[in-house]
Amino acid sequence: MQRVVSHFESLLQEHPEEYLWFYKVFKYTVDSQIVILDDGHAGHLSQAQTTVRELTDVLNKEGKNVKENTITLDFRTSFVARIFYLYVFLSKLFFSLRNEDYLKYFLTDSCYSLLMRVKADFVISYGSKFEGVNFILSKNHQAKSIILGERYV
């Protein structure tokens, strides 16, 4: 047992930023991360921010600290964005495709990098454009998915 603990201790010393990821897997923290997937429409962002304020009030009453991150999503090209819809459809059928690492093939490098820095507890998006990214992130982070818009209740 001591060898196992020593092994993990050396890994954490080499990569201290991974400790937070490891810790979040078990959701023991009093901190909650909320990610808004921004599509660039001011009205959509405003509705998402209103939802964040309401959610923050609820989480604060539960003793949670809330950190909000807004990430503007950018696909590499419009063609890649259309292919992404097929990928999401297939990922709903095949569990192995739900890996968030596959997002790097669809999103710009800077956008993908921003997404990977945050381990969300809640993922908020508006409408169907980023529903797939919401789906992949919420499954990988064991987060709650909130999709705003007319189609969703």
Secondary structure, 3 states (H helix, E strand, C coil): CHHHHHHHHHHHHHCCHHHHHHHHHCCCCCEEEEEEEECCCHHHHHHHHHHHHHHHHHHHHCCCEEEEEEEECCECCHHHHHHHHHHHHHHHHCHHHHCHHHHHHCECHHHHHHHHCCCCCEEEEECCCCHHHHHHHHHHHCCEEEEECCCCC
